[in-house]
Amino acid sequence: MPDRFSDHAIGLESPATHGFAVAPNDGADLAEITRAIYVGATGNLAVTLASGADVTLAGVPGGTLLPLRLRRIKATGTTATAIVGLL
């Protein structure tokens, strides 16, 4: 299938071009820092941002797309499920 945008440079404001399922983990970073994340089912997210700051996002609604550059999604404190990392 043709891709009319294949010659365009990809920036942080561009749509995601890759995704992966996230299994929250207290001891391991994600394979890559994300461009955004999708939260499929409502809950809290305990995360480490690309800067190294740790924060908890409370009550993230299911079906939410968050433009966050994350290095880790922690198991402790995360109750949201069906999380997808987007690149």
TABELJO-V20223 format. One record per backbone hydrogen bond with DSSP energy under -0.5 kcal/mol. CO is the residue of the C=O (numbers start at 1). NH is the residue of the N-H. If there is no record, write none. Layout:
BEGIN
co=CO nh=NH
co=CO nh=NH
END
This chain:
BEGIN
co=2 nh=4
co=3 nh=6
co=5 nh=8
co=9 nh=11
co=11 nh=14
co=18 nh=87
co=20 nh=85
co=22 nh=24
co=36 nh=86
co=37 nh=66
co=38 nh=84
co=39 nh=63
co=39 nh=64
co=41 nh=81
co=43 nh=60
co=44 nh=79
co=44 nh=80
co=45 nh=47
co=45 nh=57
co=46 nh=74
co=47 nh=49
co=47 nh=55
co=48 nh=71
co=48 nh=72
co=49 nh=52
co=53 nh=49
co=55 nh=47
co=56 nh=58
co=57 nh=45
co=60 nh=43
co=61 nh=64
co=64 nh=39
co=64 nh=66
co=65 nh=67
co=66 nh=37
co=66 nh=68
co=68 nh=70
co=69 nh=50
co=70 nh=34
co=71 nh=30
co=72 nh=48
co=72 nh=74
co=73 nh=25
co=74 nh=46
co=75 nh=77
co=75 nh=78
co=77 nh=79
co=81 nh=40
co=81 nh=41
co=82 nh=40
co=83 nh=22
co=84 nh=38
co=85 nh=20
co=86 nh=35
co=86 nh=36
END
